[in-house]
Amino acid sequence: MEDINDLMKTSEDAMSASIEHLQFELSKIRTGKASTNLLADIAVNYYGSMTPVNQVASVSTADARTIVIQPWEKNMLRPIENAIFEANIGITPMNDGEVIRLTIPPLTEERRRDLVKQAKQYGEEAKVSVRSIRHKALDTIKKAVKDGYPEDAGKDKEDAVQNLVNKYGKMVDHLIEVKEKDVMHV
């Protein structure tokens, strides 16, 4: 009985982690507005170790279309600039010797559609992850019923797992819908 309750908690935690991952991935999709999340995955060589840009510089938005990166050490300007080039985020950094500025270009209609497709792909991956968690949970419940767990209680747990899947599926749909509106809004 306790194992099944642990299974429910573990399954919900895993589904929640899938949603968090989706939110992180969606935050990196640019919407035509400056967001420091664009640099979330960019690491720079800092004295021999790869370090996230936000740990070697101050990263902020100056206005709706500009991200400003001010390194704490001037000798980091060039490595940060190179890391941005290598990340291929579609934005050319401008280095003025003090700070690096990233000007976010306005998105074309075609690019907006591509970004929506990318967001929907991330959403589908999240749903696949949630369904995979359901599959593992149902297998565990069915095995427990074979091993003597009450059949009625097993059915109730299977329904509870399906309700979790429905709940998290709706969350994914909502997140994608919000991101689509955000990307398509000019």
N, C-alpha and C positions, 0 to 999 in steps of 0.2 A: 504494500500500500504506500509506504513512504517513498519507495523507489519511483513509483508512478507520479507522485506529487513532485518529487525532484525533477523528473522528466518534464513535467509541465512547466516548471520554473525555468529549467535550462532551455527548453524550446522557446519560451517567450523571450528570454534574454538573447538568444541567438537571432531571433526575428528582429528584435529591437536593434541589435548590432547591424543587421542588414540595412535597416532604415537609416541608421547613423552614417553608414558608409555611403548610401545613396545621397544623403544630404551633403556629405563632403564632396562627392564627385560633382553634384549639381552646382555647388558653390564655385567650382573652378570653371564652369561654362560662362564665358563672358557675355554680358547682355548689352554692351555698348556703353556701360557705365564703368567707371574706374572702381576696382575692388582689389584690396590687398590679397584676397584669396587666389588671384591669378598666379601669385608667386609661391603658393603653399608648397609645391613639390620641387621648387628650385633650390638646389644645394650648391654651395661654393666651396672651393678648396681653401680652408682656413688653417694654415700651419700644418698641413699634412692630413687633415681629416675633413671629410665632407660635412658641411654644416649648413643648416637652413639659412636662407638670406636674412630672415627676420631675427636671427641670433648674432649677426655680424653688422647689422645696420638698422636704422630706424626706417620703417616702411609705413607710409601714410598716403592719404589721398588729398591732393591740393584742391581739386575741384572735381566736378562730375566726370571729367575725361582725362585726368592726369594723376598718375601715381608717382610719388617722390620717394627715392631711396637715398638715405644719407648714411653712408658707412661711418662706423665709429673710428675707423682708421683709414686715412686717405689712401694708403697702399692697397686697400680692398676695392677701390673703384673699378680697376681693370678686371680683376677676377669676377666681380659681380656682373659686370657688363658682358663678359664672355659667357658666363653661366646662363644669362638671359638669352643670348644668341643661340647657344647650344640647346636650350629648352624648346626652341622653335615654337613660341607662343603666338607668333604672327605680329609682334610689336618690336620696333627697332628702338633700343635704348639711346637716349641722348645724354652724353656725359659732358658736363661743363667744368670739370675739374674739382667741383665741390660736392655735387649731388648728381644722381642719375634720374632722369625724368622719362617716364613712359607715357606717351600720349595715346589714348585709346581711340582708334579710328571709328567713325560711325559704321554700323553694320549694314551691308546690302541686304536686300530682300532674300536673295539666294543663300547668303551666309546665315541669315536668321533661320531659314528652313533647315539648313544643315545642322545648326545647333539644336533645333527642336528634335531632329532625328536622333542626334547624339544623346539628348536627354531621355528620349523614349527608350533608346537602347539601354541606358543605365537603369531605367525603370524596369525593363524586362529582365535584366540581370538580377535585380533585387527580388522580383517576383519568383524567378527560378530558384534563388537562394531560399526564399521562404517556403516554396513547395518542397524543396529538398529536405528542409528541416521537418516539414510535416511527414514526409515519407519515412524518415528515420524514426520519428515519434510513433507513428502508426505501427511500424514493424515491431518496435519495443513493446507497445501495448498488446499487440496480437500474441507475441511470445509470452508475455506475462499471463494472458488469459489461458494459453495452453498449459502454463505451469501452475495453474490453480487460482489465478486472480478471478474474482466473480465476473461473469460475462456481462451482466447488466452494468456494472461499474466500468467495465472496459468500453462498452458502447458509449457511456456518458463521457468518458475521457476522450474517445475518438471524436465525439461531437464537439467537445471543448477545444481540441486541437484544430478542428475545421473552423470553429468560430475565431480562433486566433489567426488562422490563415486569412479568413475573410477580413478581419479587422486590419491586419497589416497590408493586405492587398489594397484596401481602400486608402490607406495612408500613402502608399506608393502612387496610386492614381492621383490623389490630391497634390502631392509634391510635384509630380510631372505637370499637372494642369497649371499650377501656380508658376512653375518655371517657364512653361510655354507662353503664358500670358506676359511674363516678364521679358522674355526674349523677343516676342513679336511686337511688343509695345514700342512705338517709335518716339 
